[in-house]
């Protein structure tokens, strides 16, 4: 079924406007009668107090409004992340705002947290209560909010009963001023408020994990400060990283210099280096999720060796199709066998220190 869809749907999607193709892909995904077979036990991962059947997650951005949670899990993802969700519905930036760079296997977006708002996502999440699966909620502030911290606090309180974990997104480049929340003093204040809200919202004394998602464009000095704040405040994990504003010189597509965040294959080297830099600074205090440019089992395993306990993808599906999910899991088992590892946890971070000594990726 999946291979048949990829064979016919992918060429069609590439003929359409990227945002229309995204909408059609989401609609089709919701209707797919797919249930992936059980995962090999060697792929199981423990992180944030949760047991993941495999380390591969669907990154935020595809399912902004919690419309395809069960479909994503049915494809074989070990977890899925909804959003970014804001308190109030938001139309986002003017179109066109999504650009497919076919020559570079990349996407540029300046969507601007377009979503139906927290209430719409909550209705859908409550409707699937009891179905299982690990579902994260990626939260953000409304563009015109007078108090962005209050937006995050309200969303934590709302989603704590239905989320497996919550990701505090302070790294989208498409909401003016949002990345300023990554600065140490601003982040310290935000995390204090968010974690206090999490503690107040604890159900039966169980506190949902709180992660922060950071940009790959941070300077190492800023990364030092950010990790220091995250450690001192006791966050449960970090996602490294979001899209980049940088434009690698290897880009060939004529749309490569559209304004917005770049994702996909050209982001792999930068995001993986930032992952390794983060791993050595975290010193095992909490797990990391690696995202950015994953479109093969080799790329996924490289993220793990750079320090990722879990990994996420989205743009890779645009160019490789839905079969990429099962292919990556199969290839991860092969890499474990070749490396003589009994479990994925044995490979986490094994290359991180050596990576940080290499020249900075251009």
C-alpha atoms as a printed R data frame, in Angstrom:
    type eleno elety resid chain resno       x      y      z
1   ATOM     1    CA   UNK     A     1   0.000  0.000  0.000
2   ATOM     2    CA   UNK     A     2   2.684  2.515  1.028
3   ATOM     3    CA   UNK     A     3   4.962  1.756 -1.910
4   ATOM     4    CA   UNK     A     4   2.007  2.046 -4.266
5   ATOM     5    CA   UNK     A     5   1.077  5.424 -2.827
6   ATOM     6    CA   UNK     A     6   4.640  6.678 -3.039
7   ATOM     7    CA   UNK     A     7   4.921  5.542 -6.631
8   ATOM     8    CA   UNK     A     8   1.873  7.479 -7.807
9   ATOM     9    CA   UNK     A     9   1.376 10.220 -5.220
10  ATOM    10    CA   UNK     A    10   4.901 11.636 -4.993
11  ATOM    11    CA   UNK     A    11   5.159 12.692 -8.669
12  ATOM    12    CA   UNK     A    12   1.701 14.251 -8.440
13  ATOM    13    CA   UNK     A    13   2.523 16.165 -5.274
14  ATOM    14    CA   UNK     A    14   5.638 17.651 -6.840
15  ATOM    15    CA   UNK     A    15   3.479 19.151 -9.589
16  ATOM    16    CA   UNK     A    16   1.368 21.058 -7.064
17  ATOM    17    CA   UNK     A    17   1.943 24.196 -5.039
18  ATOM    18    CA   UNK     A    18   3.795 23.016 -1.891
19  ATOM    19    CA   UNK     A    19   1.159 24.215  0.567
20  ATOM    20    CA   UNK     A    20  -1.655 22.612 -1.415
21  ATOM    21    CA   UNK     A    21   0.389 19.416 -1.626
22  ATOM    22    CA   UNK     A    22   0.853 19.516  2.152
23  ATOM    23    CA   UNK     A    23  -2.900 19.763  2.662
24  ATOM    24    CA   UNK     A    24  -3.624 16.890  0.295
25  ATOM    25    CA   UNK     A    25  -0.921 14.741  1.868
26  ATOM    26    CA   UNK     A    26  -2.385 15.315  5.328
27  ATOM    27    CA   UNK     A    27  -5.882 14.513  4.100
28  ATOM    28    CA   UNK     A    28  -4.649 11.326  2.456
29  ATOM    29    CA   UNK     A    29  -2.651 10.300  5.502
30  ATOM    30    CA   UNK     A    30  -5.746 10.522  7.707
31  ATOM    31    CA   UNK     A    31  -7.542  8.034  5.471
32  ATOM    32    CA   UNK     A    32  -4.779  5.453  5.142
33  ATOM    33    CA   UNK     A    33  -5.826  2.082  6.639
34  ATOM    34    CA   UNK     A    34  -2.309  1.285  7.830
35  ATOM    35    CA   UNK     A    35  -1.087 -0.462 10.946
36  ATOM    36    CA   UNK     A    36   2.658 -1.043 11.068
37  ATOM    37    CA   UNK     A    37   3.928 -4.396 12.374
38  ATOM    38    CA   UNK     A    38   5.487 -4.501 15.854
39  ATOM    39    CA   UNK     A    39   9.006 -3.100 16.071
40  ATOM    40    CA   UNK     A    40  12.142 -5.099 16.732
41  ATOM    41    CA   UNK     A    41  12.804 -4.907 20.480
42  ATOM    42    CA   UNK     A    42  16.324 -3.660 19.776
43  ATOM    43    CA   UNK     A    43  14.800 -0.382 18.583
44  ATOM    44    CA   UNK     A    44  13.019  0.331 21.877
45  ATOM    45    CA   UNK     A    45  14.190  3.475 23.688
46  ATOM    46    CA   UNK     A    46  13.646  4.835 27.202
47  ATOM    47    CA   UNK     A    47  13.595  8.629 27.515
48  ATOM    48    CA   UNK     A    48  11.817 11.262 29.634
49  ATOM    49    CA   UNK     A    49  10.266  8.450 31.676
50  ATOM    50    CA   UNK     A    50   8.561  7.092 28.553
51  ATOM    51    CA   UNK     A    51   9.131  3.891 26.597
52  ATOM    52    CA   UNK     A    52   9.293  4.466 22.843
53  ATOM    53    CA   UNK     A    53   8.822  1.404 20.592
54  ATOM    54    CA   UNK     A    54  11.390  2.901 18.222
55  ATOM    55    CA   UNK     A    55  13.365  6.169 18.172
56  ATOM    56    CA   UNK     A    56  11.854  7.659 15.014
57  ATOM    57    CA   UNK     A    57   9.307 10.438 15.449
58  ATOM    58    CA   UNK     A    58   7.293 12.650 13.155
59  ATOM    59    CA   UNK     A    59   8.486 16.202 13.729
60  ATOM    60    CA   UNK     A    60   6.131 19.088 14.384
61  ATOM    61    CA   UNK     A    61   4.953 20.896 11.272
62  ATOM    62    CA   UNK     A    62   3.108 18.239  9.321
63  ATOM    63    CA   UNK     A    63   0.222 17.698 11.723
64  ATOM    64    CA   UNK     A    64  -0.280 21.186 13.097
65  ATOM    65    CA   UNK     A    65  -3.804 20.623 14.412
66  ATOM    66    CA   UNK     A    66  -3.737 17.030 15.726
67  ATOM    67    CA   UNK     A    67  -5.658 15.736 12.733
68  ATOM    68    CA   UNK     A    68  -3.489 12.700 11.909
69  ATOM    69    CA   UNK     A    69  -2.083 11.428 15.207
70  ATOM    70    CA   UNK     A    70  -3.232  7.832 14.823
71  ATOM    71    CA   UNK     A    71  -2.318  7.781 11.143
72  ATOM    72    CA   UNK     A    72   1.257  8.807 11.944
73  ATOM    73    CA   UNK     A    73   1.569  6.146 14.622
74  ATOM    74    CA   UNK     A    74   0.060  3.626 12.220
75  ATOM    75    CA   UNK     A    75   2.816  4.373  9.720
76  ATOM    76    CA   UNK     A    76   5.313  3.032 12.232
77  ATOM    77    CA   UNK     A    77   6.610  6.171 13.897
78  ATOM    78    CA   UNK     A    78   7.594  5.566 17.505
79  ATOM    79    CA   UNK     A    79   6.023  8.887 18.434
80  ATOM    80    CA   UNK     A    80   4.525 11.951 16.827
81  ATOM    81    CA   UNK     A    81   4.616 15.645 17.662
82  ATOM    82    CA   UNK     A    82   1.618 17.876 16.992
83  ATOM    83    CA   UNK     A    83   1.868 21.599 16.295
84  ATOM    84    CA   UNK     A    84   3.105 24.178 16.629
85  ATOM    85    CA   UNK     A    85  -0.111 25.064 18.506
86  ATOM    86    CA   UNK     A    86  -0.803 28.589 19.754
87  ATOM    87    CA   UNK     A    87  -3.509 29.624 22.257
88  ATOM    88    CA   UNK     A    88  -5.615 31.428 19.656
89  ATOM    89    CA   UNK     A    89  -6.125 30.458 16.003
90  ATOM    90    CA   UNK     A    90  -3.568 32.090 13.733
91  ATOM    91    CA   UNK     A    91  -3.533 32.496  9.978
92  ATOM    92    CA   UNK     A    92   0.217 32.812  9.681
93  ATOM    93    CA   UNK     A    93   2.156 34.813  7.138
94  ATOM    94    CA   UNK     A    94   0.891 35.757  3.652
95  ATOM    95    CA   UNK     A    95   1.207 33.244  0.824
96  ATOM    96    CA   UNK     A    96   3.340 32.092 -0.864
97  ATOM    97    CA   UNK     A    97   5.142 30.934  2.279
98  ATOM    98    CA   UNK     A    98   6.270 27.395  1.515
99  ATOM    99    CA   UNK     A    99   8.901 26.572 -1.107
100 ATOM   100    CA   UNK     A   100  10.118 23.170 -2.260
101 ATOM   101    CA   UNK     A   101  13.767 23.134 -3.369
102 ATOM   102    CA   UNK     A   102  13.749 20.024 -5.548
103 ATOM   103    CA   UNK     A   103  17.360 20.389 -6.665
104 ATOM   104    CA   UNK     A   104  18.501 20.457 -3.027
105 ATOM   105    CA   UNK     A   105  16.033 18.039 -1.407
106 ATOM   106    CA   UNK     A   106  15.046 20.895  0.887
107 ATOM   107    CA   UNK     A   107  12.133 23.108  1.907
108 ATOM   108    CA   UNK     A   108  11.963 26.753  2.961
109 ATOM   109    CA   UNK     A   109   9.004 27.852  5.029
110 ATOM   110    CA   UNK     A   110   7.850 31.133  6.503
111 ATOM   111    CA   UNK     A   111   4.464 29.832  7.617
112 ATOM   112    CA   UNK     A   112   4.365 31.724 10.903
113 ATOM   113    CA   UNK     A   113   2.667 29.238 13.261
114 ATOM   114    CA   UNK     A   114  -0.475 28.901 11.140
115 ATOM   115    CA   UNK     A   115  -2.863 26.694 13.144
116 ATOM   116    CA   UNK     A   116  -6.449 26.383 14.337
117 ATOM   117    CA   UNK     A   117  -5.622 27.150 17.954
118 ATOM   118    CA   UNK     A   118  -5.480 25.188 21.184
119 ATOM   119    CA   UNK     A   119  -9.204 24.449 21.466
120 ATOM   120    CA   UNK     A   120  -9.365 22.714 18.088
121 ATOM   121    CA   UNK     A   121  -6.335 20.546 18.828
122 ATOM   122    CA   UNK     A   122  -7.689 19.717 22.291
123 ATOM   123    CA   UNK     A   123 -11.003 18.451 20.903
124 ATOM   124    CA   UNK     A   124  -9.187 15.997 18.640
125 ATOM   125    CA   UNK     A   125  -6.761 14.838 21.309
126 ATOM   126    CA   UNK     A   126  -9.537 14.214 23.814
127 ATOM   127    CA   UNK     A   127 -11.464 12.262 21.174
128 ATOM   128    CA   UNK     A   128  -8.600  9.763 20.837
129 ATOM   129    CA   UNK     A   129  -7.979  9.412 24.578
130 ATOM   130    CA   UNK     A   130  -7.184  5.835 25.522
131 ATOM   131    CA   UNK     A   131  -5.814  4.809 22.120
132 ATOM   132    CA   UNK     A   132  -2.218  4.870 23.303
133 ATOM   133    CA   UNK     A   133   0.941  5.963 21.546
134 ATOM   134    CA   UNK     A   134   3.356  8.723 22.481
135 ATOM   135    CA   UNK     A   135   2.073 12.125 21.379
136 ATOM   136    CA   UNK     A   136   4.020 15.310 22.011
137 ATOM   137    CA   UNK     A   137   2.546 18.792 21.730
138 ATOM   138    CA   UNK     A   138   4.732 21.558 20.310
139 ATOM   139    CA   UNK     A   139   3.583 24.905 21.729
140 ATOM   140    CA   UNK     A   140   4.240 28.493 20.704
141 ATOM   141    CA   UNK     A   141   3.096 32.037 21.351
142 ATOM   142    CA   UNK     A   142   0.674 34.000 19.230
143 ATOM   143    CA   UNK     A   143   2.385 36.590 17.076
144 ATOM   144    CA   UNK     A   144   0.495 39.521 18.631
145 ATOM   145    CA   UNK     A   145   0.536 38.272 22.214
146 ATOM   146    CA   UNK     A   146   1.325 40.981 24.805
147 ATOM   147    CA   UNK     A   147   2.818 38.320 27.113
148 ATOM   148    CA   UNK     A   148   4.350 35.387 25.277
149 ATOM   149    CA   UNK     A   149   5.304 33.677 28.515
150 ATOM   150    CA   UNK     A   150   1.653 33.657 29.518
151 ATOM   151    CA   UNK     A   151   0.822 31.908 26.236
152 ATOM   152    CA   UNK     A   152   3.209 29.055 27.021
153 ATOM   153    CA   UNK     A   153   1.892 28.807 30.587
154 ATOM   154    CA   UNK     A   154  -1.710 28.598 29.382
155 ATOM   155    CA   UNK     A   155  -0.844 25.899 26.855
156 ATOM   156    CA   UNK     A   156   1.035 23.800 29.413
157 ATOM   157    CA   UNK     A   157  -1.992 23.917 31.697
158 ATOM   158    CA   UNK     A   158  -4.351 23.005 28.870
159 ATOM   159    CA   UNK     A   159  -2.406 20.129 27.334
160 ATOM   160    CA   UNK     A   160  -0.900 18.507 30.443
161 ATOM   161    CA   UNK     A   161  -3.781 16.010 30.765
162 ATOM   162    CA   UNK     A   162  -3.573 14.799 27.143
163 ATOM   163    CA   UNK     A   163   0.096 15.124 26.125
164 ATOM   164    CA   UNK     A   164   2.874 12.579 26.532
165 ATOM   165    CA   UNK     A   165   5.303 15.508 26.594
166 ATOM   166    CA   UNK     A   166   5.298 19.193 25.685
167 ATOM   167    CA   UNK     A   167   7.880 20.998 23.564
168 ATOM   168    CA   UNK     A   168   8.436 24.698 24.204
169 ATOM   169    CA   UNK     A   169   9.226 26.107 20.771
170 ATOM   170    CA   UNK     A   170  11.413 29.197 21.151
171 ATOM   171    CA   UNK     A   171  13.299 28.737 17.904
172 ATOM   172    CA   UNK     A   172  11.022 29.307 14.931
173 ATOM   173    CA   UNK     A   173  12.519 32.023 12.720
174 ATOM   174    CA   UNK     A   174   9.118 33.031 11.374
175 ATOM   175    CA   UNK     A   175   7.615 34.808 14.397
176 ATOM   176    CA   UNK     A   176   9.420 38.111 14.942
177 ATOM   177    CA   UNK     A   177  11.332 38.202 18.216
178 ATOM   178    CA   UNK     A   178  10.566 34.603 19.185
179 ATOM   179    CA   UNK     A   179  14.199 33.497 19.048
180 ATOM   180    CA   UNK     A   180  15.035 36.206 21.599
181 ATOM   181    CA   UNK     A   181  13.512 33.816 24.145
182 ATOM   182    CA   UNK     A   182  16.610 31.627 23.691
183 ATOM   183    CA   UNK     A   183  18.744 34.270 25.415
184 ATOM   184    CA   UNK     A   184  19.729 33.195 28.915
185 ATOM   185    CA   UNK     A   185  17.778 35.706 31.022
186 ATOM   186    CA   UNK     A   186  14.617 35.460 28.919
187 ATOM   187    CA   UNK     A   187  14.806 31.665 28.795
188 ATOM   188    CA   UNK     A   188  15.390 31.410 32.532
189 ATOM   189    CA   UNK     A   189  12.266 33.441 33.239
190 ATOM   190    CA   UNK     A   190  10.207 31.518 30.693
191 ATOM   191    CA   UNK     A   191  11.267 28.109 31.980
192 ATOM   192    CA   UNK     A   192  10.581 29.121 35.567
193 ATOM   193    CA   UNK     A   193   7.000 30.005 34.595
194 ATOM   194    CA   UNK     A   194   6.498 27.008 32.330
195 ATOM   195    CA   UNK     A   195   7.824 24.434 34.793
196 ATOM   196    CA   UNK     A   196   5.796 25.933 37.632
197 ATOM   197    CA   UNK     A   197   2.691 25.629 35.443
198 ATOM   198    CA   UNK     A   198   3.641 22.037 34.633
199 ATOM   199    CA   UNK     A   199   3.941 21.229 38.335
200 ATOM   200    CA   UNK     A   200   0.565 22.804 39.103
201 ATOM   201    CA   UNK     A   201  -1.045 20.831 36.283
202 ATOM   202    CA   UNK     A   202   0.409 17.469 37.353
203 ATOM   203    CA   UNK     A   203  -2.218 14.740 37.227
204 ATOM   204    CA   UNK     A   204  -1.970 12.307 40.143
205 ATOM   205    CA   UNK     A   205   1.456 13.794 40.911
206 ATOM   206    CA   UNK     A   206   2.786 12.729 37.467
207 ATOM   207    CA   UNK     A   207   4.558 15.623 35.770
208 ATOM   208    CA   UNK     A   208   4.639 15.605 31.990
209 ATOM   209    CA   UNK     A   209   8.112 16.018 30.466
210 ATOM   210    CA   UNK     A   210   8.931 19.513 29.222
211 ATOM   211    CA   UNK     A   211  11.403 19.885 26.342
212 ATOM   212    CA   UNK     A   212  12.743 22.977 24.619
213 ATOM   213    CA   UNK     A   213  13.398 23.205 20.896
214 ATOM   214    CA   UNK     A   214  16.404 25.293 19.898
215 ATOM   215    CA   UNK     A   215  17.771 26.766 16.683
216 ATOM   216    CA   UNK     A   216  20.826 25.397 14.869
217 ATOM   217    CA   UNK     A   217  21.978 28.994 14.317
218 ATOM   218    CA   UNK     A   218  23.061 29.700 17.906
219 ATOM   219    CA   UNK     A   219  26.617 30.758 18.589
220 ATOM   220    CA   UNK     A   220  28.524 28.374 20.839
221 ATOM   221    CA   UNK     A   221  28.643 31.044 23.541
222 ATOM   222    CA   UNK     A   222  24.858 31.352 23.414
223 ATOM   223    CA   UNK     A   223  24.573 27.564 23.444
224 ATOM   224    CA   UNK     A   224  26.702 27.489 26.596
225 ATOM   225    CA   UNK     A   225  24.300 29.876 28.295
226 ATOM   226    CA   UNK     A   226  21.186 28.125 27.025
227 ATOM   227    CA   UNK     A   227  22.292 24.681 28.151
228 ATOM   228    CA   UNK     A   228  23.307 26.129 31.514
229 ATOM   229    CA   UNK     A   229  19.800 27.522 32.022
230 ATOM   230    CA   UNK     A   230  18.167 24.294 30.846
231 ATOM   231    CA   UNK     A   231  20.249 22.259 33.270
232 ATOM   232    CA   UNK     A   232  19.721 24.563 36.227
233 ATOM   233    CA   UNK     A   233  15.968 24.705 35.674
234 ATOM   234    CA   UNK     A   234  15.729 20.946 35.219
235 ATOM   235    CA   UNK     A   235  14.116 20.575 31.809
236 ATOM   236    CA   UNK     A   236  13.506 17.015 30.697
237 ATOM   237    CA   UNK     A   237  15.104 17.261 27.263
238 ATOM   238    CA   UNK     A   238  15.990 19.342 24.225
239 ATOM   239    CA   UNK     A   239  15.281 19.112 20.520
240 ATOM   240    CA   UNK     A   240  18.181 20.127 18.269
241 ATOM   241    CA   UNK     A   241  17.238 21.872 16.144
242 ATOM   242    CA   UNK     A   242  14.713 23.904 14.244
243 ATOM   243    CA   UNK     A   243  15.057 25.253 10.700
244 ATOM   244    CA   UNK     A   244  18.005 27.471  9.816
245 ATOM   245    CA   UNK     A   245  18.241 30.984  8.430
246 ATOM   246    CA   UNK     A   246  21.644 30.129  6.972
247 ATOM   247    CA   UNK     A   247  21.984 29.320  3.280
248 ATOM   248    CA   UNK     A   248  24.786 26.821  2.625
249 ATOM   249    CA   UNK     A   249  26.762 27.618 -0.543
250 ATOM   250    CA   UNK     A   250  25.901 24.173 -1.945
251 ATOM   251    CA   UNK     A   251  22.279 25.212 -2.614
252 ATOM   252    CA   UNK     A   252  21.354 25.108 -6.296
253 ATOM   253    CA   UNK     A   253  17.609 25.718 -6.495
254 ATOM   254    CA   UNK     A   254  16.507 29.114 -7.793
255 ATOM   255    CA   UNK     A   255  14.248 29.539 -4.739
256 ATOM   256    CA   UNK     A   256  17.077 28.951 -2.275
257 ATOM   257    CA   UNK     A   257  17.141 32.552 -1.068
258 ATOM   258    CA   UNK     A   258  13.480 32.916 -0.259
259 ATOM   259    CA   UNK     A   259  13.011 34.303  3.260
260 ATOM   260    CA   UNK     A   260  12.272 31.672  5.897
261 ATOM   261    CA   UNK     A   261  13.658 28.630  7.634
262 ATOM   262    CA   UNK     A   262  15.511 25.992  5.618
263 ATOM   263    CA   UNK     A   263  14.956 22.300  6.328
264 ATOM   264    CA   UNK     A   264  15.942 19.072  4.638
265 ATOM   265    CA   UNK     A   265  19.197 17.580  3.419
266 ATOM   266    CA   UNK     A   266  21.295 20.805  3.371
267 ATOM   267    CA   UNK     A   267  20.568 21.277  7.082
268 ATOM   268    CA   UNK     A   268  22.019 17.909  8.064
269 ATOM   269    CA   UNK     A   269  25.640 18.890  8.697
270 ATOM   270    CA   UNK     A   270  24.890 22.040 10.690
271 ATOM   271    CA   UNK     A   271  22.126 20.494 12.785
272 ATOM   272    CA   UNK     A   272  24.190 17.388 13.519
273 ATOM   273    CA   UNK     A   273  27.185 19.470 14.600
274 ATOM   274    CA   UNK     A   274  24.937 21.523 16.907
275 ATOM   275    CA   UNK     A   275  23.545 18.272 18.278
276 ATOM   276    CA   UNK     A   276  27.050 17.046 19.136
277 ATOM   277    CA   UNK     A   277  27.943 20.420 20.692
278 ATOM   278    CA   UNK     A   278  24.799 20.261 22.799
279 ATOM   279    CA   UNK     A   279  25.433 16.663 23.842
280 ATOM   280    CA   UNK     A   280  28.877 17.378 25.257
281 ATOM   281    CA   UNK     A   281  27.506 20.369 27.198
282 ATOM   282    CA   UNK     A   282  24.500 18.518 28.605
283 ATOM   283    CA   UNK     A   283  26.784 15.816 30.081
284 ATOM   284    CA   UNK     A   284  24.014 13.261 30.324
285 ATOM   285    CA   UNK     A   285  21.649 15.389 32.406
286 ATOM   286    CA   UNK     A   286  18.772 14.825 29.974
287 ATOM   287    CA   UNK     A   287  18.185 13.170 26.569
288 ATOM   288    CA   UNK     A   288  18.260 14.946 23.217
289 ATOM   289    CA   UNK     A   289  16.120 14.600 20.113
290 ATOM   290    CA   UNK     A   290  18.021 15.103 16.876
291 ATOM   291    CA   UNK     A   291  16.226 16.564 13.867
292 ATOM   292    CA   UNK     A   292  17.348 18.115 10.602
293 ATOM   293    CA   UNK     A   293  18.120 16.487  7.269
294 ATOM   294    CA   UNK     A   294  17.291 12.879  8.127
295 ATOM   295    CA   UNK     A   295  16.418 11.054  4.922
296 ATOM   296    CA   UNK     A   296  18.092  7.653  5.361
297 ATOM   297    CA   UNK     A   297  19.096  5.114  7.964
298 ATOM   298    CA   UNK     A   298  22.686  6.328  7.710
299 ATOM   299    CA   UNK     A   299  21.625  9.902  8.505
300 ATOM   300    CA   UNK     A   300  19.490  8.677 11.398
301 ATOM   301    CA   UNK     A   301  22.331  6.627 12.871
302 ATOM   302    CA   UNK     A   302  24.724  9.555 12.489
303 ATOM   303    CA   UNK     A   303  22.344 11.654 14.609
304 ATOM   304    CA   UNK     A   304  22.327  8.967 17.283
305 ATOM   305    CA   UNK     A   305  26.117  8.788 17.320
306 ATOM   306    CA   UNK     A   306  26.208 12.585 17.586
307 ATOM   307    CA   UNK     A   307  24.137 12.433 20.767
308 ATOM   308    CA   UNK     A   308  20.475 11.860 19.907
309 ATOM   309    CA   UNK     A   309  18.488  9.400 21.988
310 ATOM   310    CA   UNK     A   310  15.524  9.990 19.689
311 ATOM   311    CA   UNK     A   311  15.245 11.402 16.175
312 ATOM   312    CA   UNK     A   312  12.578 13.193 14.169
313 ATOM   313    CA   UNK     A   313  11.947 13.846 10.509
314 ATOM   314    CA   UNK     A   314   9.475 15.610  8.262
315 ATOM   315    CA   UNK     A   315  11.072 17.073  5.124
316 ATOM   316    CA   UNK     A   316  12.574 13.694  4.226
317 ATOM   317    CA   UNK     A   317   9.051 12.380  3.680
318 ATOM   318    CA   UNK     A   318   8.456 15.058  1.044
319 ATOM   319    CA   UNK     A   319  11.197 13.648 -1.175
320 ATOM   320    CA   UNK     A   320  11.441  9.996 -0.129
321 ATOM   321    CA   UNK     A   321   7.822  9.189  0.638
322 ATOM   322    CA   UNK     A   322   6.151  7.226  3.419
323 ATOM   323    CA   UNK     A   323   8.314  4.153  2.868
324 ATOM   324    CA   UNK     A   324  11.158  6.094  4.468
325 ATOM   325    CA   UNK     A   325   9.813  5.229  7.922
326 ATOM   326    CA   UNK     A   326  10.186  1.461  7.558
327 ATOM   327    CA   UNK     A   327  13.422  1.805  5.598
328 ATOM   328    CA   UNK     A   328  15.102  3.796  8.357
329 ATOM   329    CA   UNK     A   329  14.069  1.305 11.025
330 ATOM   330    CA   UNK     A   330  15.348 -1.613  8.981
331 ATOM   331    CA   UNK     A   331  18.638  0.161  8.322
332 ATOM   332    CA   UNK     A   332  19.057  1.034 12.017
333 ATOM   333    CA   UNK     A   333  18.935 -2.664 12.866
334 ATOM   334    CA   UNK     A   334  21.615 -3.282 10.233
335 ATOM   335    CA   UNK     A   335  23.820 -0.548 11.702
336 ATOM   336    CA   UNK     A   336  23.427 -2.015 15.196
337 ATOM   337    CA   UNK     A   337  24.554 -5.375 13.873
338 ATOM   338    CA   UNK     A   338  27.532 -3.910 12.030
339 ATOM   339    CA   UNK     A   339  28.609 -1.914 15.066
340 ATOM   340    CA   UNK     A   340  28.065 -4.869 17.375
341 ATOM   341    CA   UNK     A   341  25.688 -2.865 19.535
342 ATOM   342    CA   UNK     A   342  23.020 -4.662 21.543
343 ATOM   343    CA   UNK     A   343  20.791 -1.575 21.688
344 ATOM   344    CA   UNK     A   344  20.583  1.914 20.249
345 ATOM   345    CA   UNK     A   345  21.507  3.376 23.634
346 ATOM   346    CA   UNK     A   346  24.985  1.860 23.210
347 ATOM   347    CA   UNK     A   347  25.604  4.161 20.215
348 ATOM   348    CA   UNK     A   348  24.250  7.428 21.635
349 ATOM   349    CA   UNK     A   349  26.943 10.110 21.551
350 ATOM   350    CA   UNK     A   350  29.862  7.856 20.630
351 ATOM   351    CA   UNK     A   351  31.028 10.328 17.967
352 ATOM   352    CA   UNK     A   352  30.036 13.569 19.685
353 ATOM   353    CA   UNK     A   353  33.396 14.546 21.169
354 ATOM   354    CA   UNK     A   354  35.315 13.875 17.959
355 ATOM   355    CA   UNK     A   355  32.733 15.791 15.924
356 ATOM   356    CA   UNK     A   356  33.187 18.922 18.025
357 ATOM   357    CA   UNK     A   357  36.888 18.927 17.153
358 ATOM   358    CA   UNK     A   358  36.233 19.031 13.402
359 ATOM   359    CA   UNK     A   359  36.122 22.234 11.304
360 ATOM   360    CA   UNK     A   360  32.779 24.003 11.437
361 ATOM   361    CA   UNK     A   361  30.499 22.864  8.577
362 ATOM   362    CA   UNK     A   362  30.354 25.399  5.770
